[in-house]
Amino acid sequence: MSDISHAPHHAQRQAPRRALRRSLVAVTIAAGLLTGASVSTAPSAQAAVSSTVGLKVVRVAATRKGVPYRFGGTTTRGFDCSGYSKWAYARVGKRLPRTSQAQYRSAARISASQRRPGDLVFFLSGSHVYHVGIYAGHGKMWHSPRSGQRVRLSTIWTSKVRYGRVR
């Protein structure tokens, strides 16, 4: 009897997790489509590792949806844009510098046609990087936008961005 009385509560707690898993599976599938991977073609070992790390970063980033923006923030209590990307990459064993400008300098430059989930998206004004996000596929990115807002998945609103791959 106790199992039955707890079943609805348990199901309610699991529903958001199932929805998140479904969206992550969709991102994973999309990543394969975006990178041109096919079931019959085995990618090189280096590409497979990078692609796997990128998908892990996107999954980790998605788990912090709704965390508030905090200037200089690097924890789950609040992130700024570069603190968020640094935090997500640290969870998969990769180190990033603290600021968006330093992250830009440390990343390998790639073209928009080479981007894949997990790559960094940099927004520049002249030579100054003022914002960074984590590419999620389909022209979207995870980021911590600005004061008063929360971590979210957004459409990349301009083509005037640069992409970088964490080494």
C-alpha positions as CSV (number, residue, x, y, z in Angstrom):
1,M,0.0,0.0,0.0
2,S,2.8,2.4,0.7
3,D,4.2,1.8,-2.8
4,I,0.9,2.9,-4.3
5,S,0.6,6.0,-2.2
6,H,4.0,7.2,-3.2
7,A,3.8,6.4,-6.9
8,P,2.2,9.6,-8.1
9,H,4.7,11.8,-6.2
10,H,7.6,9.7,-7.6
11,A,6.2,10.0,-11.1
12,Q,5.9,13.8,-10.7
13,R,9.5,14.1,-9.7
14,Q,10.6,11.9,-12.6
15,A,8.6,13.7,-15.3
16,P,11.1,16.7,-15.6
17,R,14.0,14.3,-15.6
18,R,12.5,12.3,-18.4
19,A,11.8,15.5,-20.4
20,L,15.4,16.6,-19.9
21,R,16.7,13.2,-21.0
22,R,14.5,13.3,-24.2
23,S,15.8,16.8,-25.1
24,L,19.4,15.7,-24.5
25,V,18.8,12.6,-26.7
26,A,17.5,15.0,-29.4
27,V,20.6,17.2,-29.0
28,T,22.8,14.1,-29.3
29,I,21.0,13.0,-32.4
30,A,21.2,16.5,-33.8
31,A,24.9,16.6,-33.1
32,G,25.4,13.6,-35.4
33,L,23.4,15.3,-38.1
34,L,25.3,18.6,-37.7
35,T,28.7,17.0,-37.9
36,G,27.8,14.8,-40.8
37,A,28.4,11.6,-38.9
38,S,26.7,8.5,-40.1
39,V,26.2,5.1,-38.7
40,S,28.3,3.5,-41.4
41,T,31.3,5.9,-41.2
42,A,33.6,5.7,-38.2
43,P,35.1,9.0,-37.3
44,S,38.8,9.3,-36.4
45,A,39.7,8.7,-32.7
46,Q,40.5,12.4,-32.2
47,A,37.1,13.6,-33.6
48,A,35.2,11.0,-31.6
49,V,36.8,12.2,-28.4
50,S,36.1,15.8,-29.1
51,S,32.6,15.2,-30.2
52,T,31.9,13.1,-27.0
53,V,33.3,15.8,-24.8
54,G,31.2,18.4,-26.6
55,L,28.0,16.5,-26.0
56,K,28.9,16.0,-22.4
57,V,29.4,19.7,-22.0
58,V,26.0,20.4,-23.5
59,R,24.4,17.9,-21.2
60,V,26.1,19.4,-18.1
61,A,25.2,22.9,-19.2
62,A,21.5,22.0,-19.6
63,T,21.4,20.8,-16.0
64,R,21.8,24.4,-14.8
65,K,19.0,26.0,-16.7
66,G,17.4,28.7,-14.5
67,V,20.5,29.5,-12.4
68,P,20.5,33.3,-11.9
69,Y,23.1,35.6,-13.5
70,R,25.6,36.9,-11.1
71,F,28.4,39.2,-12.1
72,G,31.7,37.4,-11.6
73,G,29.7,34.3,-10.6
74,T,31.3,30.8,-11.0
75,T,29.1,28.6,-8.9
76,T,25.6,27.2,-9.2
77,R,24.4,30.0,-6.9
78,G,25.0,32.3,-9.9
79,F,27.0,32.5,-13.0
80,D,28.2,35.2,-15.4
81,C,28.7,34.0,-19.0
82,S,32.4,32.9,-18.7
83,G,31.9,31.5,-15.2
84,Y,29.1,29.3,-16.6
85,S,31.2,28.0,-19.5
86,K,34.2,27.5,-17.2
87,W,32.0,25.6,-14.7
88,A,30.5,23.3,-17.4
89,Y,33.8,22.4,-19.0
90,A,35.4,21.7,-15.5
91,R,32.6,19.1,-15.0
92,V,34.0,17.1,-18.0
93,G,37.6,17.5,-17.0
94,K,38.6,20.5,-19.2
95,R,40.1,23.7,-17.9
96,L,39.1,27.1,-19.2
97,P,40.5,30.5,-18.2
98,R,38.2,32.7,-16.2
99,T,37.1,35.5,-18.6
100,S,35.5,35.3,-22.0
101,Q,38.4,37.2,-23.5
102,A,40.9,34.6,-22.1
103,Q,38.7,31.8,-23.2
104,Y,38.6,33.2,-26.7
105,R,42.4,33.4,-26.7
106,S,42.8,29.8,-25.5
107,A,40.3,28.1,-27.9
108,A,41.1,26.8,-31.3
109,R,39.3,29.0,-33.9
110,I,36.8,27.1,-36.1
111,S,34.4,28.3,-38.8
112,A,30.6,28.3,-38.4
113,S,30.5,25.3,-40.8
114,Q,32.8,23.3,-38.5
115,R,31.0,24.1,-35.2
116,R,29.4,21.3,-33.2
117,P,27.7,21.0,-29.9
118,G,30.0,21.9,-27.0
119,D,32.0,24.5,-29.0
120,L,32.2,28.0,-27.6
121,V,30.3,30.9,-29.2
122,F,32.0,34.3,-28.8
123,F,30.5,37.7,-29.3
124,L,32.9,40.5,-30.1
125,S,32.8,44.2,-30.4
126,G,35.9,45.1,-32.4
127,S,38.6,43.0,-30.9
128,H,37.0,42.8,-27.4
129,V,35.0,39.6,-26.5
130,Y,32.0,40.6,-24.4
131,H,30.0,37.4,-24.2
132,V,30.4,33.6,-24.5
133,G,28.0,30.7,-24.7
134,I,28.1,27.0,-25.3
135,Y,26.9,25.9,-28.8
136,A,24.0,23.4,-28.4
137,G,23.3,22.7,-32.1
138,H,20.6,24.0,-34.5
139,G,21.8,27.6,-34.1
140,K,21.2,27.6,-30.3
141,M,23.5,28.0,-27.3
142,W,23.4,27.7,-23.6
143,H,24.4,30.9,-21.8
144,S,24.0,33.1,-18.8
145,P,22.7,36.2,-20.5
146,R,22.9,39.3,-18.2
147,S,21.9,40.8,-14.9
148,G,18.3,40.0,-14.0
149,Q,18.1,36.9,-16.3
150,R,18.8,33.2,-15.8
151,V,20.8,30.5,-17.6
152,R,18.9,29.4,-20.7
153,L,19.0,28.0,-24.2
154,S,18.7,30.8,-26.7
155,T,18.8,31.1,-30.5
156,I,22.1,32.8,-31.6
157,W,20.8,36.2,-32.6
158,T,23.5,37.3,-35.0
159,S,25.9,35.8,-37.5
160,K,28.6,38.1,-36.3
161,V,30.0,35.6,-33.8
162,R,33.2,33.5,-33.7
163,Y,33.5,29.9,-32.7
164,G,36.2,28.2,-30.7
165,R,36.9,24.6,-29.8
166,V,38.4,23.8,-26.4
167,R,41.6,21.9,-26.7
